[in-house]
Amino acid sequence: MNRILAASVFGLSLATSSLAYAEPVKIGVITTLSGGGAGLGIDMRDAFTLAMKQSGNKDMELVIEDDAQKPELAVQIAEKMIQGDKVDLMTGIIWSNLAMAVVPNTVAQDVIYLSPNAGPSALAGANCNPNYFNVAYQNDNFHEAMGQYANKDYKNAFILAPNYPAGKDALTGFKRYYKGALAGEIYTQVGQTDYAAEIAQIRASGADSVYFFLPGGMGIAFMKQYAQSGVGIPVTGPGFSFSQDVLPAIGDAAIGVKNSATWSKDLDNEANKTFVEAFKAEYKRLPSIYAAQSWDTANLILAALSKADVKDKDAFRAALKAADFKSVRGEFAFNNNNHPIQNVYIREVVKEDDGVLTNKIIATAFEHHKDAYAEKCGM
Amino acid sequence: MFTTLLIEQLLNGLQLGVMLFLMAAGLTLIFGVMGLINLAHGSLYMIGAFACATVAAATGSFWIGLIASLAAAAGVGAIIEVAVIRRLYDRDHLDQVLATFALILILSEGARWLFGSFPLYLDIPPQLQGAVALPGGGQYQLYRLAIIGVGVAVAAGLYLLISRTRLGMRIRAGESDREMIGALGVDIGTLYTVVFALGAALAGLAGALVGALQSVQVGMGEPVLILAFVVIVIGGIGSIKGALVGAVIVGVVDTMGRFLLPSLLALTMPASQATTIGAALASMLIYVVMALILAFRPSGLFSAQS
């Protein structure tokens, strides 16, 4: 009898405790883990899972799926996660064309989506959404910084980017702050690997500098071919073109190149030191900007979870918006359109004593920078 | 200025064409002799590039890497032929496509498992670094000229192999009547393995050569494979000559389209619009050319089967 009583008391306590904690929080992560863009997605996933692991939070379930950098596949996975897995939050998408395919439909179904990388302009202005939080940047930001910085040295820039939403945002952002003339403007194919035709045009254009946005393998191919072409005009780019995931493959051709980013390994704050050390210890490589943004996304989620229940959407959205977490980028706040207000830095590629190529910060382009679309957002 | 740009772009087109020829020659040879559609040809290209990058990093010599790429691609090609492809000759094309598609997935994930997802570093050998002056005042990258040279040499070598040697005679015989040469006592199994390994080695060579220009990473073969299929469809399936002509057509049309279309459109519309539309049109140009050629020559320019 006593045993039965004890069992029922135990059972009751279980029931009440499960009321308090409810089910584990389910987070859907859709990212690029195969194909040419996999390096970016793997850094995203690794930093995210590491942050979750270090937090020691046990009431967390990650559903991670590979989108193979294909929009149609990402849409299917998102549907499955929302309808089948009943995820509470979603994150992970690297590429803007995939974000455009997935995010509007996801947030319309009242699922909160946190972007660890892509920040297409179409989602920052009039189409902003209370369920959409961009923890990374609005696509234009890095390029605006480099446009601003280019005014110092250059009068006739040649600019190129891939023909997809982030590519168009890139060149728009650059031109918003750059005051000089344009020697040429080219949109290349997404995934293109041979840039001989573009390099020939750069050579013939009489430009005094080249600005290119080519993330992942595209940037490696361009830089290697450019270095060999004998054109010799200085190149600049956003941090994506010279991020830690591609620098080893570009090699010494990248040394001395200036690029813009909101984060760098040497950014001096406590959270960043912890992050770089933890990432290096766990994965034996240096983190990229994608890893940094993803680490911040994970910590933002953890901070919000400690304040509000994920099932109480209004309270949880407010907790996210407060952005009460230690960002590896230093000061971080959300603007009215749920996009970051943050500093953008100019970095330079250097070779460290141990022969590893990496970036160091040489200037601050913008302090507390907001994106250009926020005022069109009705929130 | 415009003439030098034009010459440079023509050379770029030629270089792309030559690279596509190395891919397409193997593909068309395998189709011509064995009637097999090999989708995994792009994976052999990737294997060549990975072998070259790994061996070059370990030994410090690109040239040893290049030899390794030939050996690795030919070796993997031969193993694949014996283990998988051999069972597919009597099946229809759909089964072949399915099985070789499975091979793409297996080889890609295998490469990821062995080498990781991050691109490998492979640099141009020191002897071929830099650019050379062209007549007329332009400059051109020395390494790309070397690729054109290698492509021409391979084309000549293949011509001699197929028209002058016993192996070439058997390949030609295999193309015209598979059953008959078996009946005449030629060891058809060995012939198929040799042809498959030869095609694989050419793909591996292309991968290694291009790997030094681009990035060596998983999945690098598939975009090239699509272009190589366009080449053999234009050139006529099974014809080496067709592969050469088709490759040069595709290379030059693609390069010229990317360069000329946006400038042409800029005459009639604002520059930023012209670059967007021009880039979109340029990316479909080779398929338009392919459709036009097929409309007039349904079996391609030099069909071996006709």
Contacts between the chains, C-beta under 8 A, distances in Angstrom:
chain1	res1	chain2	res2	distance
A	33	B	117	7.5
A	34	B	108	7.2
A	34	B	109	7.7
A	34	B	112	7.2
A	34	B	117	7.9
A	34	B	218	7.2
A	34	B	219	7.0
A	35	B	218	7.2
A	35	B	219	4.3
A	36	B	215	7.9
A	36	B	217	5.8
A	36	B	218	7.7
A	36	B	219	5.0
A	36	B	220	6.9
A	38	B	112	7.5
A	38	B	117	4.1
A	38	B	217	7.9
A	38	B	218	6.8
A	38	B	219	7.7
A	39	B	117	5.3
A	39	B	118	4.7
A	39	B	119	6.7
A	39	B	217	7.7
A	42	B	117	5.0
A	42	B	118	7.8
A	163	B	276	6.6
A	163	B	279	4.8
A	163	B	280	6.7
A	163	B	283	8.0
A	168	B	276	7.6
A	171	B	272	8.0
A	185	B	271	6.5
A	185	B	272	6.3
A	185	B	275	5.4
A	186	B	262	7.1
A	186	B	275	6.0
A	186	B	279	7.3
A	187	B	275	5.3
A	187	B	276	5.7
A	187	B	279	4.2
A	188	B	258	7.9
A	188	B	279	6.8
A	189	B	279	7.0
A	189	B	283	5.2
A	191	B	223	6.3
A	193	B	210	7.9
A	193	B	214	4.3
A	193	B	215	7.1
A	193	B	220	7.2
A	193	B	223	7.0
A	194	B	16	6.3
A	194	B	213	7.3
A	194	B	214	6.8
A	196	B	12	3.9
A	196	B	15	6.8
A	196	B	16	7.3
A	196	B	141	7.7
A	196	B	144	6.7
A	196	B	255	7.1
A	197	B	9	6.0
A	197	B	12	5.4
A	197	B	255	4.8
A	197	B	258	4.8
A	197	B	259	4.9
A	198	B	258	7.6
A	200	B	5	5.9
A	200	B	8	4.3
A	200	B	9	5.4
A	200	B	12	6.2
A	200	B	259	7.1
A	201	B	5	7.2
A	201	B	259	6.3
A	203	B	5	7.6
A	203	B	8	7.3
A	203	B	138	7.9
A	203	B	139	7.2
A	204	B	1	5.9
A	204	B	2	7.6
A	204	B	4	7.2
A	204	B	5	4.2
A	204	B	8	7.9
A	217	B	119	5.7
A	217	B	214	7.4
A	217	B	215	4.2
A	217	B	217	5.3
A	217	B	220	7.6
A	220	B	119	5.6
A	220	B	214	7.2
A	220	B	215	3.7
A	221	B	213	7.0
A	221	B	214	4.0
A	221	B	215	5.3
A	224	B	123	7.6
A	224	B	124	7.9
A	224	B	212	7.8
A	224	B	213	6.3
A	224	B	214	7.1
A	224	B	215	7.6
A	225	B	141	7.5
A	225	B	213	5.7
A	225	B	214	7.6
A	228	B	124	6.1
A	228	B	129	6.7
A	228	B	130	6.8
A	228	B	131	7.1
A	228	B	141	5.0
A	228	B	142	7.9
A	228	B	143	6.1
A	228	B	213	7.8
A	229	B	131	6.1
A	229	B	139	7.6
A	229	B	141	5.2
A	230	B	130	6.2
A	230	B	131	3.0
A	230	B	139	4.8
A	230	B	141	6.9
A	245	B	118	6.1
A	246	B	119	6.8
A	246	B	215	7.8
A	248	B	118	7.3
A	248	B	121	5.8
A	249	B	118	7.3
A	249	B	119	4.0
A	249	B	120	6.5
A	249	B	121	4.9
A	249	B	215	5.5
A	249	B	216	7.4
A	249	B	217	8.0
A	251	B	121	5.6
A	251	B	123	6.1
A	285	B	118	8.0
